[in-house]
């Protein structure tokens, strides 16, 4: 499970509230392990029933405050002060490291590495291909790409070796001089190439990130600060309880979960193998496809029933025909027996004709008896087949009502993973980021992710209680107009060379909607954002997820279980309080509300919501076991004017390229994204909604901050790894 970082602290309890928002919650981190990157066929769900096996990585998460990162103020903007071209650039160090966390790679790594200590393992842990350049590296080192294979081999060795040296001691700054000492001959002969590669890795956060001992001090003379960030492994076992409070049998749960996975595999086949992604010119949603497949499965059940009944009727007709033959044959046998008896009872000597007649009747009688035996055997065979068919009839339904309820729980879990009802998800692209998911155990930050921005904010000139009202940009720079967030007065204008916008996608959607200009906390861009940026903002989805925090005086649930699920009684209510978390060694439960229920909950009072929670818990644990909570918190992220939702998703009609468009900087008069503009970009964008490979996650937001930090530094302080004019 991953977390979103686009939230600001609301109250003292906020560090215990929200698993998806950086400053608001019990937040979970995926940490790379020696198993490497996991390749999956579907989006990894937020809760899986099988116990995770493998190593429980002991991980230290630390902070270096010298970072241009994705840490939102209330306004969600980071102003870049004016910097002269000739001034020394400040390295864009990273704010958080989870041991092997590193910058984004645009290339899918489709191999697994057993030895993570070698060069191949170093590249793998940095999410870079071991034996080829990424598109980004090709863009930054065109001379290497267009040169000989020998230079390419040198580049890859130097890059991988520097990564290896850094990972061997990530607590100490890797300076270029140390890197040169560790690069063997003849690769260390080209010191200029080593210096350029080191500068590239340093600028883009592949080395020298997190908390480490500096060999060379920063020009600002600021020192990194380590924070106490405890990580705990989550027990993935998640028992389910149905609407009447009884536990769902494990066999039933596993059977339905298997069918759930089969349904997702079927949608994947329909979309990617059959290329069935639109109907009547309109794109199909994942929810539509799933319901269609369920209907087809139900139709298939009916077809099997019809085929079964046809088989029964066919055998019955055969049995009927067999009985008719036996009745007719029986009459014939009786008649032959009578004639045979009459012939035998004739007194006196028989002539040859009479003898022939007797023997002829006897022959016919024997033949009839043989036919009778055959018909009796056929009757027995038909009756056996009929008995077999009638004893093993096909299922009357594809899913029983209880099966459908459990299936809906899994659908609710998928809606939680994507922060939206399944009918809003793109069938074709909803899981486009799967190949880049982290592997490893699910871990939680004991005190919430809020400890990161709180620590980073120390000593920094962050303008609290300051809301951005207007953002003006032109060829000379930017101006940010603000007011007091509470009173909407005391206007102040800040000026700079550029601005990094980390506004949540929901706030951006509100900003581009002309009908919302009078709505509270609506930011105005002057001039308006270009059409290509606006279109991407409109296409990409921004979902909702709500939570209910219940603080009790005592623990009344099984404390060893961090999770337990509640199966709703109807499809419409499947996301209502479908999952409960217990992540602290404290009497605190956190209930999740996903899908359509998350939107409905926004318009319901806290008392009603909490009352419903208590009713569900009493149904599971017993009325006498569940006390009244002493304190509660209910979130309503969609109504929150500082977020307008939870995190992004692939909406119907959107694609991964929309994330790239959202990440692209804006220059004055940049009307066409594909057209090369001579104007200097002034407005830069970061956040979970701007990173295609890791959307809707904390690490995605973090990496987008590193990306933009490098982009801005290159733009205004120069590129330290650019090709020297002296190189041929």
C-alpha positions as CSV (number, residue, x, y, z in Angstrom):
1,X,0.0,0.0,0.0
2,X,1.2,3.4,-0.8
3,X,0.4,6.8,0.3
4,X,-0.4,10.2,-1.1
5,X,1.5,13.3,0.1
6,X,-0.8,16.1,-0.9
7,X,-2.3,17.0,2.5
8,X,-1.6,19.4,5.3
9,X,-1.9,18.7,9.0
10,X,-5.4,19.4,10.3
11,X,-5.3,18.6,14.0
12,X,-3.3,16.8,16.7
13,X,-4.9,13.5,15.8
14,X,-4.1,13.8,12.2
15,X,-0.9,11.8,12.4
16,X,-3.1,8.8,13.2
17,X,-5.7,9.3,10.5
18,X,-5.0,8.9,6.9
19,X,-3.0,6.2,5.2
20,X,-3.0,8.0,1.8
21,X,-1.9,11.5,2.8
22,X,1.6,12.3,3.7
23,X,0.9,14.6,6.7
24,X,-2.2,12.9,7.8
25,X,-1.8,9.3,8.5
26,X,-0.8,5.9,9.4
27,X,1.2,5.6,6.2
28,X,2.6,2.5,4.5
29,X,5.8,2.2,2.7
30,X,6.8,-0.4,0.1
31,X,10.5,-1.2,0.5
32,X,12.6,-2.8,-2.2
33,X,14.0,-6.2,-1.1
34,X,16.4,-8.6,-2.6
35,X,13.5,-10.1,-4.6
36,X,13.7,-7.0,-6.9
37,X,10.9,-5.5,-8.8
38,X,7.6,-7.4,-9.0
39,X,5.9,-7.8,-12.4
40,X,2.2,-8.2,-11.9
41,X,-0.8,-8.6,-14.3
42,X,-3.1,-6.4,-12.2
43,X,-2.9,-3.5,-9.9
44,X,-1.7,-4.7,-6.5
45,X,-4.5,-4.4,-4.0
46,X,-4.3,-2.6,-0.7
47,X,-5.0,-5.7,1.3
48,X,-4.1,-9.2,0.3
49,X,-5.2,-12.3,2.2
50,X,-2.0,-14.4,2.0
51,X,0.7,-13.9,4.6
52,X,3.7,-12.2,3.1
53,X,6.8,-14.3,3.3
54,X,10.3,-13.1,3.0
55,X,12.7,-10.9,4.9
56,X,11.5,-8.1,7.2
57,X,13.9,-5.5,6.1
58,X,15.3,-3.3,8.9
59,X,14.9,0.1,7.3
60,X,16.0,3.5,8.3
61,X,14.1,6.4,6.9
62,X,15.9,9.7,7.3
63,X,15.7,13.3,6.2
64,X,18.0,15.8,4.6
65,X,16.6,19.3,4.5
66,X,18.5,20.5,1.5
67,X,15.8,19.3,-1.0
68,X,13.4,20.7,-3.4
69,X,10.7,18.1,-2.7
70,X,7.0,17.5,-2.9
71,X,6.1,18.8,0.6
72,X,3.0,21.0,0.2
73,X,2.3,24.1,2.2
74,X,-1.4,25.0,2.3
75,X,-0.9,26.7,-1.1
76,X,0.9,23.8,-2.6
77,X,3.5,25.9,-4.3
78,X,7.2,26.2,-3.9
79,X,8.7,29.5,-5.1
80,X,12.1,29.3,-6.6
81,X,14.1,32.4,-5.6
82,X,16.0,34.3,-8.3
83,X,19.3,32.7,-9.1
84,X,22.0,34.1,-11.3
85,X,23.4,31.9,-13.9
86,X,26.9,32.3,-12.6
87,X,26.1,31.3,-9.0
88,X,27.1,27.8,-7.8
89,X,24.3,25.3,-8.0
90,X,23.0,23.6,-4.9
91,X,22.8,19.8,-5.2
92,X,19.2,18.6,-5.1
93,X,19.5,16.2,-2.3
94,X,16.6,13.9,-1.3
95,X,14.4,14.1,1.7
96,X,13.6,10.5,2.5
97,X,15.3,7.3,1.9
98,X,14.1,3.8,2.5
99,X,17.5,2.1,2.1
100,X,17.1,1.2,-1.6
101,X,14.7,4.0,-2.6
102,X,16.1,5.9,-5.6
103,X,15.0,8.0,-8.6
104,X,12.6,7.1,-11.4
105,X,13.6,5.1,-14.4
106,X,11.5,5.3,-17.6
107,X,12.6,1.8,-18.6
108,X,10.8,-1.4,-17.5
109,X,13.3,-3.8,-15.9
110,X,12.2,-7.3,-17.0
111,X,14.7,-9.4,-15.2
112,X,15.3,-10.5,-11.6
113,X,18.7,-10.2,-9.9
114,X,19.9,-12.7,-7.4
115,X,23.1,-10.9,-6.3
116,X,22.3,-7.4,-5.3
117,X,25.9,-6.6,-4.4
118,X,27.3,-6.7,-7.9
119,X,27.1,-4.2,-10.7
120,X,23.9,-5.7,-12.0
121,X,22.3,-5.6,-8.6
122,X,23.4,-2.0,-8.1
123,X,21.6,-1.0,-11.3
124,X,18.6,-3.0,-10.4
125,X,18.3,-1.4,-7.0
126,X,18.5,2.0,-8.6
127,X,15.8,1.0,-11.1
128,X,18.0,1.3,-14.1
129,X,18.7,-1.3,-16.8
130,X,22.1,-2.9,-16.2
131,X,23.2,-3.2,-19.9
132,X,21.5,-0.3,-21.6
133,X,20.9,3.4,-21.3
134,X,17.5,4.8,-20.4
135,X,15.7,7.3,-22.6
136,X,16.6,10.0,-20.1
137,X,20.3,9.0,-20.1
138,X,20.3,9.1,-23.9
139,X,18.8,12.5,-23.8
140,X,21.4,13.7,-21.3
141,X,24.4,11.9,-23.0
142,X,23.6,12.0,-26.7
143,X,27.4,11.9,-27.5
144,X,27.6,8.5,-25.8
145,X,24.5,7.2,-27.5
146,X,25.8,8.2,-30.9
147,X,29.4,7.1,-30.3
148,X,31.1,3.7,-30.4
149,X,30.0,0.6,-28.5
150,X,33.2,0.9,-26.5
151,X,32.2,4.3,-25.1
152,X,28.7,2.9,-24.4
153,X,30.3,0.0,-22.4
154,X,32.5,2.4,-20.5
155,X,29.5,4.6,-19.7
156,X,27.5,1.6,-18.4
157,X,30.4,0.3,-16.3
158,X,31.1,3.6,-14.7
159,X,27.5,4.3,-14.0
160,X,26.9,0.9,-12.4
161,X,30.2,1.1,-10.5
162,X,29.4,4.5,-9.0
163,X,25.9,3.2,-8.0
164,X,27.6,0.1,-6.4
165,X,30.1,2.2,-4.4
166,X,27.3,4.4,-3.2
167,X,25.1,1.5,-2.1
168,X,28.0,-0.1,-0.2
169,X,28.1,3.0,2.1
170,X,24.9,5.1,1.7
171,X,25.6,7.0,5.0
172,X,28.6,8.9,3.5
173,X,28.6,11.3,0.6
174,X,30.1,9.9,-2.6
175,X,32.3,12.6,-4.1
176,X,33.7,12.2,-7.5
177,X,37.3,11.8,-6.2
178,X,36.2,8.8,-4.2
179,X,34.4,7.4,-7.2
180,X,37.5,7.7,-9.4
181,X,39.5,5.7,-6.8
182,X,37.0,2.8,-7.0
183,X,36.8,2.7,-10.8
184,X,39.3,0.3,-12.2
185,X,41.6,0.8,-15.2
186,X,41.0,1.4,-18.1
187,X,37.6,2.8,-17.2
188,X,39.1,5.6,-15.0
189,X,41.1,7.0,-17.9
190,X,38.3,9.2,-19.1
191,X,38.0,11.4,-15.9
192,X,35.7,13.8,-17.7
193,X,33.2,11.1,-18.4
194,X,33.4,9.9,-14.8
195,X,32.8,13.4,-13.6
196,X,29.8,13.9,-15.9
197,X,28.2,10.6,-14.9
198,X,28.8,11.3,-11.2
199,X,27.1,14.7,-11.7
200,X,24.2,13.1,-13.5
201,X,23.6,10.6,-10.7
202,X,24.0,13.2,-8.1
203,X,21.7,15.7,-9.7
204,X,18.9,13.2,-10.3
205,X,19.1,11.5,-6.9
206,X,20.6,8.2,-7.7
207,X,23.4,8.8,-5.3
208,X,23.9,11.1,-2.3
209,X,20.3,11.0,-1.1
210,X,18.8,10.7,2.3
211,X,20.8,11.3,5.5
212,X,24.6,10.9,5.1
213,X,27.8,12.3,6.3
214,X,29.0,15.1,4.0
215,X,32.5,15.1,2.8
216,X,31.9,18.5,1.1
217,X,29.6,21.0,2.7
218,X,26.7,22.6,0.9
219,X,27.1,26.2,-0.1
220,X,24.1,27.0,2.2
221,X,26.0,25.4,5.1
222,X,22.8,23.5,6.2
223,X,23.1,20.2,7.8
224,X,20.8,17.2,7.4
225,X,18.8,16.1,10.4
226,X,17.9,12.5,11.2
227,X,14.4,11.8,12.5
228,X,13.1,8.9,14.5
229,X,10.9,7.1,12.0
230,X,9.9,3.7,13.2
231,X,8.7,1.2,10.6
232,X,6.7,-1.9,11.4
233,X,5.7,-4.8,9.3
234,X,2.0,-5.3,8.7
235,X,0.4,-8.7,9.4
236,X,-1.4,-9.3,6.1
237,X,-3.9,-11.8,7.5
238,X,-7.3,-10.3,7.0
239,X,-10.3,-12.4,8.2
240,X,-13.7,-11.5,6.8
241,X,-17.0,-11.1,8.6
242,X,-20.3,-11.1,6.7
243,X,-23.2,-8.7,7.3
244,X,-24.6,-10.8,10.2
245,X,-21.3,-10.9,12.0
246,X,-20.3,-14.5,11.3
247,X,-16.8,-15.3,10.0
248,X,-16.5,-16.1,6.4
249,X,-15.0,-19.7,6.0
250,X,-11.5,-19.7,4.7
251,X,-12.4,-22.1,1.9
252,X,-15.2,-19.9,0.8
253,X,-13.0,-16.8,1.0
254,X,-10.3,-18.4,-1.1
255,X,-12.7,-19.7,-3.7
256,X,-14.3,-16.3,-4.3
257,X,-10.9,-14.5,-4.3
258,X,-9.7,-17.0,-6.9
259,X,-12.8,-16.1,-9.0
260,X,-12.1,-12.4,-8.5
261,X,-8.6,-12.8,-9.9
262,X,-10.0,-14.8,-12.8
263,X,-12.4,-12.0,-13.6
264,X,-9.5,-9.5,-13.6
265,X,-7.5,-11.7,-15.8
266,X,-10.5,-11.9,-18.2
267,X,-10.7,-8.1,-18.4
268,X,-7.0,-8.0,-19.1
269,X,-7.4,-10.5,-21.9
270,X,-10.4,-8.6,-23.4
271,X,-8.5,-5.3,-23.3
272,X,-5.0,-6.3,-24.3
273,X,-5.4,-9.5,-26.4
274,X,-8.8,-8.8,-28.1
275,X,-8.3,-5.0,-28.1
276,X,-11.9,-4.6,-27.0
277,X,-11.7,-1.2,-25.3
278,X,-14.6,0.8,-26.7
279,X,-18.3,0.3,-27.6
280,X,-20.0,2.7,-30.0
281,X,-17.0,5.0,-30.0
282,X,-17.0,5.3,-26.2
283,X,-14.2,3.9,-24.0
284,X,-15.2,1.0,-21.7
285,X,-14.6,1.2,-18.0
286,X,-13.2,-1.6,-15.8
287,X,-16.5,-1.8,-13.9
288,X,-18.5,-2.2,-17.1
289,X,-16.2,-5.0,-18.3
290,X,-16.4,-6.9,-15.0
291,X,-20.2,-6.7,-14.9
292,X,-20.3,-7.9,-18.6
293,X,-18.1,-10.8,-17.8
294,X,-20.2,-11.7,-14.7
295,X,-23.3,-11.5,-16.9
296,X,-21.6,-13.8,-19.5
297,X,-20.7,-16.2,-16.7
298,X,-24.3,-16.2,-15.6
299,X,-25.4,-16.8,-19.2
300,X,-22.9,-19.6,-19.4
301,X,-24.4,-21.1,-16.2
302,X,-27.9,-21.0,-17.9
303,X,-26.4,-22.6,-21.1
304,X,-25.0,-25.4,-19.0
305,X,-28.3,-25.8,-17.3
306,X,-30.1,-26.0,-20.7
307,X,-27.5,-28.4,-22.0
308,X,-27.9,-30.5,-18.8
309,X,-31.7,-30.6,-19.3
310,X,-31.3,-31.4,-22.9
311,X,-29.1,-34.3,-22.0
312,X,-31.6,-35.5,-19.4
313,X,-34.4,-35.2,-21.9
314,X,-32.4,-37.0,-24.5
315,X,-31.7,-39.9,-22.2
316,X,-35.4,-40.0,-21.1
317,X,-36.4,-40.2,-24.7
318,X,-34.0,-43.1,-25.3
319,X,-35.4,-44.8,-22.2
320,X,-38.9,-44.2,-23.4
321,X,-38.1,-45.7,-26.8
322,X,-36.4,-48.6,-25.0
323,X,-39.5,-49.2,-22.9
324,X,-41.7,-49.2,-26.0
325,X,-39.5,-51.8,-27.6
326,X,-39.5,-53.9,-24.5
327,X,-43.3,-53.8,-24.3
328,X,-43.6,-54.8,-27.9
329,X,-40.9,-57.5,-27.6
330,X,-42.6,-58.8,-24.4
331,X,-45.9,-59.3,-26.3
332,X,-44.0,-61.1,-29.1
333,X,-42.2,-63.4,-26.7
334,X,-45.5,-64.3,-25.0
335,X,-47.0,-65.0,-28.3
336,X,-44.1,-67.2,-29.4
337,X,-44.2,-69.1,-26.1
338,X,-47.9,-69.8,-26.7
339,X,-47.3,-71.1,-30.2
340,X,-44.4,-73.1,-29.1
341,X,-46.4,-74.7,-26.3
342,X,-49.3,-75.4,-28.7
343,X,-47.0,-77.1,-31.1
344,X,-45.4,-79.2,-28.4
345,X,-48.7,-80.2,-27.0
346,X,-49.8,-81.7,-30.4
347,X,-50.1,-85.6,-29.9
348,X,-48.9,-88.1,-32.4
349,X,-46.0,-88.1,-34.7
350,X,-45.0,-84.9,-36.4
351,X,-44.1,-84.7,-40.0
352,X,-41.1,-82.8,-41.1
353,X,-43.1,-79.6,-41.8
354,X,-44.4,-79.6,-38.2
355,X,-41.0,-80.2,-36.8
356,X,-39.6,-77.4,-38.9
357,X,-42.3,-75.1,-37.6
358,X,-41.5,-76.0,-33.9
359,X,-37.9,-75.4,-34.4
360,X,-38.5,-72.1,-36.2
361,X,-40.7,-70.9,-33.4
362,X,-38.0,-71.9,-30.9
363,X,-35.3,-70.0,-32.9
364,X,-37.5,-66.9,-33.0
365,X,-38.1,-67.2,-29.3
366,X,-34.4,-67.5,-28.5
367,X,-33.7,-64.5,-30.7
368,X,-36.4,-62.5,-29.0
369,X,-35.0,-63.4,-25.6
370,X,-31.6,-62.2,-26.7
371,X,-33.1,-58.9,-27.9
372,X,-34.8,-58.6,-24.5
373,X,-31.6,-59.1,-22.7
374,X,-30.0,-56.3,-24.8
375,X,-32.9,-54.0,-24.1
376,X,-32.6,-54.7,-20.4
377,X,-28.9,-53.9,-20.6
378,X,-29.6,-50.7,-22.5
379,X,-32.2,-49.7,-19.9
380,X,-29.8,-50.2,-17.1
381,X,-27.1,-48.2,-18.9
382,X,-29.6,-45.3,-19.6
383,X,-30.9,-45.3,-16.1
384,X,-27.3,-45.2,-14.7
385,X,-26.5,-42.1,-16.9
386,X,-29.8,-40.5,-15.8
387,X,-29.0,-41.1,-12.2
388,X,-25.5,-39.6,-12.7
389,X,-26.8,-36.5,-14.4
390,X,-29.6,-36.0,-11.8
391,X,-27.2,-36.5,-8.9
392,X,-24.7,-33.9,-10.3
393,X,-26.7,-31.1,-11.7
394,X,-24.9,-27.9,-12.8
395,X,-25.1,-24.9,-10.5
396,X,-28.3,-22.9,-10.6
397,X,-26.4,-19.6,-10.4
398,X,-22.9,-18.3,-11.2
399,X,-22.6,-16.7,-7.8
400,X,-24.9,-17.2,-4.8
401,X,-26.0,-14.1,-2.9
402,X,-23.3,-14.7,-0.3
403,X,-20.7,-15.3,-2.9
404,X,-21.6,-12.0,-4.6
405,X,-21.3,-10.2,-1.3
406,X,-17.8,-11.6,-0.8
407,X,-16.9,-10.7,-4.4
408,X,-18.2,-7.2,-3.8
409,X,-15.8,-6.9,-0.8
410,X,-12.9,-7.6,-3.2
411,X,-14.3,-5.0,-5.6
412,X,-14.5,-2.5,-2.7
413,X,-10.8,-3.3,-2.0
414,X,-10.0,-2.6,-5.6
415,X,-12.0,0.7,-5.4
416,X,-9.9,1.6,-2.3
417,X,-6.7,0.9,-4.3
418,X,-7.8,3.3,-7.0
419,X,-9.9,5.8,-4.9
420,X,-12.9,5.6,-7.2
421,X,-15.8,3.3,-8.2
422,X,-14.8,0.7,-10.8
423,X,-17.1,2.3,-13.3
424,X,-14.8,5.3,-13.5
425,X,-11.6,3.3,-14.2
426,X,-10.2,2.9,-17.7
427,X,-10.4,-0.7,-18.8
428,X,-7.3,-0.2,-21.0
429,X,-5.1,1.8,-18.7
430,X,-6.2,1.4,-15.1
431,X,-3.2,-0.7,-14.2
432,X,-0.6,0.9,-16.6
433,X,1.9,1.4,-13.7
434,X,1.9,-2.3,-12.6
435,X,5.3,-3.1,-14.0
436,X,6.9,-0.6,-11.7
437,X,5.5,-1.6,-8.4
438,X,7.9,-2.2,-5.5
439,X,8.3,-5.6,-4.0
440,X,8.8,-6.4,-0.3
441,X,6.9,-6.3,2.9
442,X,4.3,-3.8,3.7
443,X,5.5,-1.5,6.4
444,X,3.8,1.3,8.3
445,X,5.4,4.5,9.7
446,X,4.5,4.3,13.4
447,X,4.0,8.1,13.9
448,X,2.7,8.8,10.4
449,X,4.4,10.5,7.5
450,X,3.8,13.9,9.1
451,X,7.1,13.6,10.9
452,X,8.9,14.0,7.6
453,X,7.5,17.5,6.5
454,X,7.5,18.6,10.2
455,X,11.2,17.9,10.4
456,X,11.9,19.4,7.0
457,X,10.1,22.6,7.9
458,X,12.5,23.4,10.8
459,X,14.5,26.5,9.9
460,X,12.8,27.0,6.6
461,X,10.8,30.0,5.7
462,X,7.5,28.3,5.1
463,X,4.6,30.7,5.0
464,X,1.9,29.1,7.2
465,X,-1.7,30.3,7.1
466,X,-1.0,31.7,3.6
467,X,-3.2,30.8,0.7
468,X,-2.2,31.3,-2.9
469,X,-5.0,33.2,-4.8
470,X,-3.3,34.0,-8.1
471,X,-0.2,32.8,-9.9
472,X,1.2,35.1,-12.6
473,X,4.0,34.1,-15.0
474,X,5.7,35.7,-17.9
475,X,9.1,35.7,-19.7
476,X,10.7,37.5,-16.8
477,X,9.6,35.3,-13.9
478,X,6.6,34.6,-11.7
479,X,4.5,36.4,-9.1
480,X,2.5,34.6,-6.5
481,X,-0.3,36.5,-4.9
482,X,-1.4,35.3,-1.5
483,X,-3.8,36.3,1.3
484,X,-4.4,35.2,4.9
485,X,-6.1,31.8,4.7
486,X,-8.5,32.5,7.5
487,X,-9.5,36.1,6.9
488,X,-8.8,36.4,3.2
489,X,-7.0,39.7,3.7
490,X,-3.4,40.9,4.1
491,X,-2.5,40.4,0.4
492,X,1.2,39.7,-0.2
493,X,3.0,39.1,-3.6
494,X,6.1,37.0,-3.8
495,X,8.4,37.1,-6.8
496,X,10.8,34.6,-8.2
497,X,12.4,33.1,-11.3
498,X,10.1,30.1,-11.3
499,X,7.6,28.2,-9.2
500,X,7.1,24.5,-8.4
501,X,3.4,23.8,-8.2
502,X,2.5,20.8,-6.0
503,X,-1.2,21.4,-5.8
504,X,-3.3,18.3,-5.6
505,X,-5.0,17.4,-8.8
506,X,-8.4,18.1,-7.3
507,X,-7.3,21.7,-6.7
508,X,-5.9,22.0,-10.2
509,X,-9.2,20.7,-11.6
510,X,-11.1,23.4,-9.6
511,X,-8.6,26.0,-10.8
512,X,-9.2,25.4,-14.6
513,X,-13.0,25.3,-14.2
514,X,-14.2,28.8,-15.0
515,X,-17.4,28.2,-13.1
516,X,-15.5,27.8,-9.9
517,X,-13.7,31.1,-9.9
518,X,-15.8,32.3,-7.0
519,X,-15.5,29.1,-5.0
520,X,-13.3,29.3,-1.9
521,X,-9.6,28.4,-2.4
522,X,-9.7,28.6,-6.1
523,X,-6.3,29.5,-7.6
524,X,-6.1,31.6,-10.8
525,X,-3.3,31.1,-13.3
526,X,-2.5,34.3,-15.3
527,X,-2.2,33.7,-18.2
528,X,-4.4,30.6,-18.2
529,X,-2.6,27.2,-18.5
530,X,-2.2,26.0,-22.1
531,X,-4.9,23.8,-23.6
532,X,-2.7,20.7,-23.6
533,X,-2.1,21.0,-19.8
534,X,-5.8,21.8,-19.2
535,X,-6.9,18.7,-21.2
536,X,-4.6,16.4,-19.3
537,X,-6.0,17.8,-16.0
538,X,-9.5,17.2,-17.2
539,X,-8.9,13.6,-18.5
540,X,-7.0,12.3,-15.4
541,X,-9.2,11.2,-12.5
542,X,-8.9,12.4,-8.9
543,X,-10.7,10.0,-6.6
544,X,-12.0,9.9,-3.0
545,X,-11.4,7.7,0.0
546,X,-12.7,8.4,3.5
547,X,-11.8,7.1,6.9
548,X,-13.2,6.9,10.4
549,X,-10.9,6.8,13.4
550,X,-12.3,5.3,16.6
551,X,-10.4,5.7,19.8
552,X,-11.5,3.3,22.6
553,X,-10.5,2.8,26.2
554,X,-9.6,-0.9,25.6
555,X,-8.9,-3.4,22.9
556,X,-11.8,-5.8,22.2
557,X,-10.6,-7.3,18.9
558,X,-7.8,-9.8,18.2
559,X,-4.8,-7.6,18.6
560,X,-2.5,-9.9,16.6
561,X,-4.6,-9.1,13.5
562,X,-3.8,-5.7,12.0
563,X,-6.8,-6.0,9.6
564,X,-10.2,-7.4,9.4
565,X,-12.9,-7.0,6.8
566,X,-16.6,-6.4,6.9
567,X,-18.6,-7.8,4.0
568,X,-21.5,-5.5,3.0
569,X,-25.0,-6.8,2.3
570,X,-25.5,-5.1,-1.0
571,X,-23.4,-4.1,-4.1
572,X,-24.3,-0.5,-3.6
573,X,-22.9,-0.4,0.0
574,X,-19.9,-2.7,-0.6
575,X,-17.4,0.1,0.2
576,X,-19.1,1.2,3.4
577,X,-16.8,0.4,6.3
578,X,-15.4,-2.6,4.4
579,X,-12.1,-2.7,6.2
580,X,-10.8,-2.0,9.7
581,X,-7.2,-1.3,10.5
582,X,-5.4,-1.7,13.9
583,X,-1.8,-0.6,13.4
584,X,-0.9,0.7,16.8
585,X,-0.5,-1.1,20.1
586,X,-3.3,1.1,21.2
587,X,-7.1,0.8,21.3
588,X,-7.6,2.6,18.0
589,X,-9.4,1.3,15.0
590,X,-9.5,2.9,11.5
591,X,-12.4,2.1,9.2
592,X,-12.2,2.7,5.5
593,X,-15.0,3.9,3.2
594,X,-14.4,3.5,-0.5
595,X,-16.2,3.6,-3.9
596,X,-19.6,5.2,-4.1
597,X,-20.0,5.0,-0.3
598,X,-17.1,7.5,0.1
599,X,-19.1,10.1,-1.8
600,X,-22.3,9.4,0.1
601,X,-20.5,9.6,3.4
602,X,-19.5,13.2,2.7
603,X,-23.1,14.3,3.2
604,X,-23.8,12.3,6.4
605,X,-23.2,13.6,9.9
606,X,-20.4,12.2,12.1
607,X,-22.9,10.8,14.6
608,X,-24.6,8.7,12.0
609,X,-21.3,7.4,10.6
610,X,-19.8,6.6,14.0
611,X,-23.1,4.9,15.0
612,X,-22.9,2.8,11.9
613,X,-19.3,1.8,12.8
614,X,-20.3,0.8,16.3
615,X,-23.2,-1.3,14.9
616,X,-20.9,-3.1,12.5
617,X,-18.4,-3.8,15.3
618,X,-21.1,-5.0,17.7
619,X,-22.4,-7.4,14.9
620,X,-18.9,-8.9,14.7
621,X,-17.7,-8.9,18.3
622,X,-21.0,-8.9,20.3
623,X,-23.0,-6.0,21.7
624,X,-21.6,-6.4,25.2
625,X,-18.0,-6.4,23.9
626,X,-17.9,-3.0,22.1
627,X,-17.8,0.1,24.2
628,X,-18.6,3.6,23.0
629,X,-15.5,5.4,21.6
630,X,-14.1,8.2,23.7
631,X,-12.9,10.1,20.6
632,X,-13.6,10.0,16.8
633,X,-12.4,11.6,13.7
634,X,-14.2,11.4,10.3
635,X,-12.5,12.6,7.1
636,X,-14.2,14.2,4.1
637,X,-11.4,14.6,1.5
638,X,-13.6,15.5,-1.4
639,X,-15.1,18.4,0.5
640,X,-11.7,19.5,1.8
641,X,-10.9,22.8,-0.1
642,X,-7.2,22.1,0.2
643,X,-7.3,18.8,-1.6
644,X,-10.7,18.2,-3.3
645,X,-10.1,14.4,-3.1
646,X,-7.6,11.7,-2.2
647,X,-5.3,10.6,-5.1
648,X,-5.3,10.2,-8.8
649,X,-6.6,7.3,-10.9
650,X,-6.7,6.4,-14.6
651,X,-10.2,7.6,-15.6
652,X,-12.1,6.4,-18.6
653,X,-10.5,8.0,-21.6
654,X,-7.2,8.8,-20.0
655,X,-3.8,7.3,-20.5
656,X,-0.4,7.3,-19.0
657,X,0.7,10.1,-21.2
658,X,-1.6,12.4,-19.3
659,X,0.7,12.0,-16.3
660,X,3.6,13.1,-18.6
661,X,1.6,16.1,-19.7
662,X,0.9,17.1,-16.1
663,X,4.6,16.8,-15.3
664,X,5.7,19.0,-18.2
665,X,6.7,22.6,-17.3
666,X,4.9,25.6,-18.7
667,X,6.6,28.5,-20.4
668,X,4.9,31.7,-21.4
669,X,3.0,31.3,-24.6
670,X,3.6,27.5,-24.6
671,X,0.4,26.8,-26.5
672,X,1.5,23.5,-28.1
673,X,3.3,21.0,-26.0
674,X,4.9,19.3,-29.0
675,X,6.3,22.6,-30.3
676,X,9.8,23.5,-29.2
677,X,9.5,26.8,-27.3
678,X,12.4,29.3,-27.0
679,X,10.8,30.8,-23.8
680,X,12.2,29.6,-20.5
681,X,9.8,27.5,-18.5
682,X,8.6,29.3,-15.4
683,X,5.9,27.0,-14.0
684,X,7.0,23.5,-12.9
685,X,4.7,20.7,-11.6
686,X,5.3,17.9,-9.1
687,X,3.1,15.5,-7.1
688,X,1.7,12.0,-7.3
689,X,-0.4,13.0,-10.3
690,X,2.7,13.9,-12.3
691,X,4.6,10.7,-12.3
692,X,3.4,7.9,-14.7
693,X,5.3,5.0,-13.2
694,X,4.3,5.6,-9.5
695,X,1.1,7.5,-9.4
696,X,-1.1,7.8,-6.2
697,X,1.9,7.0,-4.0
698,X,4.2,8.8,-1.5
699,X,7.3,7.5,-3.2
700,X,5.9,8.7,-6.5
701,X,5.3,12.2,-5.1
702,X,8.8,12.1,-3.6
703,X,10.5,11.0,-6.8
704,X,8.6,13.7,-8.8
705,X,10.1,16.3,-6.4
706,X,13.5,15.0,-7.2
707,X,12.8,15.1,-10.9
708,X,11.6,18.7,-10.8
709,X,14.5,19.7,-8.5
710,X,16.9,18.4,-11.1
711,X,15.0,20.1,-13.9
712,X,14.9,23.4,-12.2
713,X,18.5,23.2,-11.2
714,X,19.5,22.4,-14.7
715,X,17.4,25.3,-16.1
716,X,18.6,28.0,-13.8
717,X,22.0,26.8,-12.4
718,X,23.3,25.0,-15.4
719,X,23.7,21.3,-16.2
720,X,26.8,19.8,-14.6
721,X,26.9,16.8,-16.8
722,X,26.6,18.6,-20.2
723,X,29.0,17.6,-22.9
724,X,32.1,19.7,-22.8
725,X,33.0,21.6,-26.0
726,X,36.5,20.1,-25.8
727,X,35.1,16.5,-26.2
728,X,35.1,15.3,-29.8
